Amino acid sequence: MRISYDREEDVLYIKFADCKEECEYVEHTPGVVLRVNPRSKEIVGCTILWFSRQLREQGRINVPEIRGLPISPELERLVGL
């Protein structure tokens, strides 16, 4: 898993797996966009828009539960799981 943050755009990118094909994008909730492998239908990434604003206003950010994905304690703390 790879996590990166674009401070200038206030966007958090979470990459769970590589997608060698062009991914499909699905808005899970306002400001949370999932990247999906079109062949396997696996979620390969998540983009959280307005990350710091959402965290400030809500105190947490709801990301989709992804079955079978090991979530690190650091990520749980970071995104409020």
Sine and cosine of phi, psi and omega as CSV:
sin_phi,cos_phi,sin_psi,cos_psi,sin_omega,cos_omega
0.00,0.00,0.64,-0.77,0.02,-1.00
-0.78,-0.62,0.72,-0.69,0.00,-1.00
-0.84,-0.54,0.74,-0.68,0.10,-0.99
-0.65,-0.76,0.43,-0.90,-0.04,-1.00
-0.76,-0.65,0.78,-0.63,0.08,-1.00
-0.98,-0.18,0.99,-0.16,-0.07,-1.00
-0.89,0.45,-0.64,0.77,-0.03,-1.00
-0.89,0.46,-0.66,0.75,-0.01,-1.00
-1.00,-0.06,-0.17,0.99,-0.03,-1.00
0.84,0.54,0.80,0.60,-0.02,-1.00
-0.79,-0.62,0.75,-0.67,0.08,-1.00
-0.97,-0.24,0.78,-0.63,0.03,-1.00
-0.93,-0.36,0.78,-0.63,0.07,-1.00
-0.85,-0.52,0.85,-0.53,0.00,-1.00
-0.93,-0.38,0.88,-0.47,-0.02,-1.00
-1.00,-0.02,-0.59,0.81,-0.05,-1.00
-0.41,-0.91,0.32,-0.95,0.08,-1.00
-0.98,0.22,0.54,-0.84,0.07,-1.00
-0.79,-0.61,0.95,-0.30,-0.07,-1.00
-0.97,0.25,-0.26,0.96,0.03,-1.00
-0.98,-0.20,0.14,-0.99,0.10,-0.99
-0.95,0.33,0.78,-0.63,-0.05,-1.00
-0.99,0.14,0.40,-0.92,0.18,-0.98
-1.00,-0.04,0.51,-0.86,0.00,-1.00
-0.89,-0.45,0.75,-0.66,-0.04,-1.00
-0.75,-0.66,0.81,-0.59,0.06,-1.00
-0.99,0.17,0.93,-0.37,-0.03,-1.00
-0.96,0.27,-0.79,0.62,0.10,-0.99
-0.60,-0.80,0.23,-0.97,0.02,-1.00
-0.82,0.58,0.85,-0.52,0.03,-1.00
1.00,0.03,-0.03,1.00,0.05,-1.00
-0.85,-0.53,0.93,-0.36,-0.06,-1.00
-0.92,-0.39,0.77,-0.63,0.02,-1.00
-0.99,-0.14,0.61,-0.79,0.14,-0.99
-0.97,-0.23,0.81,-0.58,-0.12,-0.99
-0.85,-0.53,0.72,-0.70,0.10,-0.99
-0.94,0.33,0.86,-0.51,-0.09,-1.00
-0.92,0.39,-0.43,0.90,-0.02,-1.00
-0.99,0.14,-0.78,0.63,-0.07,-1.00
-1.00,-0.01,-0.27,0.96,-0.07,-1.00
0.91,0.42,0.31,0.95,0.07,-1.00
-0.99,0.17,0.58,-0.82,0.12,-0.99
-0.98,0.20,0.87,-0.50,-0.05,-1.00
-0.95,-0.30,-0.16,0.99,0.01,-1.00
-0.18,-0.98,0.21,-0.98,-0.03,-1.00
-0.59,-0.81,0.71,-0.70,0.05,-1.00
-0.88,-0.47,0.80,-0.61,-0.01,-1.00
-0.92,-0.40,0.93,-0.36,0.00,-1.00
-0.98,0.17,0.46,-0.89,0.03,-1.00
0.79,0.61,0.67,0.74,-0.15,-0.99
-0.81,0.58,-0.83,0.55,-0.08,-1.00
-0.92,0.38,-0.58,0.82,0.03,-1.00
-0.90,0.44,-0.71,0.70,0.02,-1.00
-0.89,0.46,-0.66,0.75,-0.01,-1.00
-0.90,0.43,-0.67,0.74,0.03,-1.00
-0.90,0.43,-0.74,0.67,-0.10,-1.00
-0.96,0.28,-0.61,0.79,-0.10,-0.99
-0.97,-0.23,-0.28,0.96,-0.05,-1.00
0.98,0.21,-0.10,0.99,0.03,-1.00
-0.28,-0.96,0.24,-0.97,0.05,-1.00
-0.77,-0.63,0.78,-0.62,0.00,-1.00
-1.00,0.03,0.89,-0.46,0.10,-0.99
-0.94,-0.34,0.42,-0.91,-0.06,-1.00
-0.90,0.43,0.55,-0.84,0.12,-0.99
-0.97,0.25,0.79,-0.61,-0.05,-1.00
-0.89,-0.46,0.96,-0.29,-0.09,-1.00
-0.86,0.51,0.73,-0.68,0.07,-1.00
1.00,0.09,-0.07,1.00,-0.02,-1.00
-1.00,-0.02,0.85,-0.53,0.05,-1.00
-0.96,0.29,0.84,-0.54,-0.01,-1.00
-0.98,-0.21,0.83,-0.55,-0.01,-1.00
-0.96,0.27,0.45,-0.89,0.07,-1.00
-0.84,0.54,-0.57,0.82,0.02,-1.00
-0.90,0.44,-0.68,0.73,0.02,-1.00
-0.93,0.37,-0.64,0.77,0.05,-1.00
-0.84,0.55,-0.72,0.69,-0.01,-1.00
-0.91,0.41,-0.67,0.74,-0.07,-1.00
-0.90,0.43,-0.69,0.73,-0.09,-1.00
-0.97,-0.26,0.08,1.00,0.13,-0.99
0.97,0.25,0.58,0.81,0.03,-1.00
-0.97,0.23,0.00,0.00,0.00,0.00
